[in-house]
């Protein structure tokens, strides 16, 4: 199944209130994308961008790059899309246009997640924050859905589901009705069901079949909305998803009927869309034991996917071809298809590594862009319009996703989001990695409820001992982290030494008469390492040194 994220009129349209020819040309490009013509839309938006750059029209540049981020994703140009998405997000932030900055952040997060970048969730949560502050209910629903898509692509399905359910729930209260949340909620539920039901026997279970039937119903509902809107791109992908779900429950007739509508959809299918269709057609023919037709469809899929360098479709296509050739007794072709499957799998891993290297260059370019735009534009006032009900619900969901339920402290996501602001501000900072000494013995000796109470008490001590503008985080298990804003190594060492002393002297007998707790802390400053990841790694090594040299101490070098 295919996670769906696309340009939406409420998200990407009306980049400017002007009625000049260039703004109208951009609107026309967005309309082309939303009516199933992403390739034509991409070409039109490129032309608008070239003219906007020549004229120095910042708002039009922002709109064109945002449109290009979306069309690049739709036609499979991920690295181009990331570059355009970063530029659009930066420009809209500088213009104070929170709703469009959120839309650009949505596309950027989806693109990063599609190549396995874990930073995608930071972008997605930041987009949700912008959307909520903009007061735009459509954009908030789309941002919730983007968080679901990103977590789905990063294989965090249990975490993706609440975002998807909330997006779909709010979508039903919204006018006009949004299609995306319906499609993606269905896809996440199906993947969760497949994860639990791994054998053909388990997939005959009535509960599994009900999940699939419900997913088909949701996707058909979205398909009907696509048909009314003339949104051929989403219409085609919805039909492929319906075909796939039908095959999971052995309904080959329903799968075939869904695929018959592919060529009747509005607009033009992209190469990737055509490859997905051919893959599903091959799988349907194979399930119907029409093996020669299945092989023919998959051979076409193979050629189409490789022509567009779409390894995500080419890899499962070759795997399916290997299985089919084996079923027909042609073991030489089966072996050849399997070899090609393995080669493509290795190539995909190599491409991922190369893309990550190129992303560092894109980030550097984005920083340069941010600096130049900041010098050229005055920061616009934040938009303050609110939708009170939606704002409260979104705030609650965002807080829950970034808060540790045991201690009430921010979790690692909360720390990631804080770093978006910290790094954007350019301030020095220090990171302290904090570990509760011999915590396993606390659980083993005094029971887990006492262990939980101990962690809550440690959280309270850290909050009391930290400065008001520092951030205390539960990093995981018995490990905490402290983001010391604007602090050098010496200042951080003094603060952390005080935290160790407070823990050592604290009266722990309230929890258990024999309980004693100490802390080990490793500290690193931002100027000691070139990246955030390197600062964390240095602090972690120093924490390990503190544990190895006797515990109950701070190590800074």
NORKA-V31502 format. One record per backbone hydrogen bond with DSSP energy under -0.5 kcal/mol. CO is the residue of the C=O (numbers start at 1). NH is the residue of the N-H. If there is no record, write none. Layout:
co: [CO:CO]
nh: [NH:NH]
//
This chain:
co: [1:3:8:8:8:9:20:21:22:23:24:25:26:27:28:29:30:31:32:32:33:36:37:38:39:40:41:42:43:44:45:46:47:48:49:50:51:52:52:53:56:57:58:59:60:61:62:63:64:65:66:67:68:69:70:71:72:72:73:76:77:78:79:80:81:82:83:84:85:86:87:88:89:90:91:92:92:93:94:96:97:98:99:100:101:102:103:104:105:106:107:108:109:110:111:112:112:113:116:117:118:119:120:121:122:123:124:125:126:127:128:129:130:131:131:132:135:136:137:138:139:140:141:142:143:144:145:146:147:148:149:150:151:152:155:156:157:158:159:160:161:162:163:164:165:166:167:168:169:170:171:179:179:180:181:182:183:184:185:186:187:188:189:190:191:192:193:196:199:201:202:205:206:207:208:209:210:211:212:213:214:215:216:217:218:219:220:221:222:223:224:225:226:226:230:231:232:233:234:235:236:237:238:239:240:241:242:243:244:245:246:246:247:250:251:252:253:254:255:256:257:258:259:261:261:262:270:271:272:273:274:275:276:277:278:279:280:281:282:283:284:285:286:289:290:291:292:293:294:295:296:297:298:299:300:301:302:303:304:305:306:309:310:310:311:312:313:314:315:316:317:318:319:320:321:322:323:324:325:326:329:330:331:332:333:334:335:336:337:338:339:340:341:342:343:344:345:346:347:348:349:350:351:352:353:354:355:356:357:358:359:360:361:362:363:364:365:366:367:368:369:370:371:372:373:386:387:388:389:390:391:392:393:394:395:396:397:398:399:400:402:403:404:409:410:411:412:413:414:415:416:417:418:419:420:421:422:422:428:429:430:431:431:432:432:433:434:435:435:436:438:438:439:440:441:442:443:447:448:449:450:451:452:453:454:455:456:457:458:459:460:461:462:467:471:472:473:473:476:478:479:479:480:481:482:482:483:483:484:484:488:489:490:491:492:493:494:495:496:497:498:499:500:501:502:506:507:508:508:512:518:520:521:522:524:525:526:531:532:533:534:535:536:537:538:539:540:541:542:543:544:545:546:547:553:555]
nh: [3:5:11:12:13:13:24:25:26:27:28:29:30:31:32:33:34:35:35:37:36:268:41:42:43:44:45:46:47:48:49:50:51:52:53:54:55:56:57:56:58:61:62:63:64:65:66:67:68:69:70:71:72:73:74:75:76:77:76:78:81:82:83:84:85:86:87:88:89:90:91:92:93:94:95:96:97:96:380:98:101:102:103:104:105:106:107:108:109:110:111:112:113:114:115:115:117:116:118:120:121:123:124:125:126:127:128:129:130:131:132:133:134:135:136:135:137:140:141:142:143:144:145:146:147:148:149:150:151:152:153:154:156:155:157:160:161:162:163:164:165:166:167:168:169:170:171:172:173:173:174:182:183:184:185:186:187:188:189:190:191:192:193:194:195:196:197:198:203:204:205:209:210:211:212:213:214:215:216:217:218:219:220:221:222:223:224:225:226:227:228:229:230:231:232:235:236:237:238:239:240:241:242:243:244:245:246:247:248:249:249:251:250:252:255:256:257:258:259:260:261:261:262:264:265:265:274:275:276:277:278:279:280:281:282:283:284:285:286:287:288:290:289:291:294:295:296:297:298:299:300:301:302:303:304:305:306:307:308:310:309:311:313:314:315:316:317:318:319:320:321:322:323:324:325:326:327:328:330:329:331:334:335:336:337:338:339:340:341:342:343:344:345:346:347:348:349:350:351:352:353:354:355:356:357:358:359:360:361:362:363:364:365:366:367:368:369:370:371:372:373:374:375:376:377:388:391:392:393:394:395:396:397:398:399:400:401:402:402:403:411:405:408:404:474:415:416:417:418:419:420:421:422:423:424:425:426:427:486:526:484:433:524:434:482:522:480:437:520:439:441:442:443:444:445:446:447:451:452:453:454:455:456:457:458:459:460:461:462:463:464:465:466:470:483:410:475:481:479:436:475:476:434:473:432:484:471:485:430:487:492:493:494:495:496:497:498:499:500:501:502:503:504:505:506:508:510:511:512:515:437:435:555:433:431:528:529:535:536:537:538:539:540:541:542:543:544:545:546:547:548:549:551:550:521:523]
//
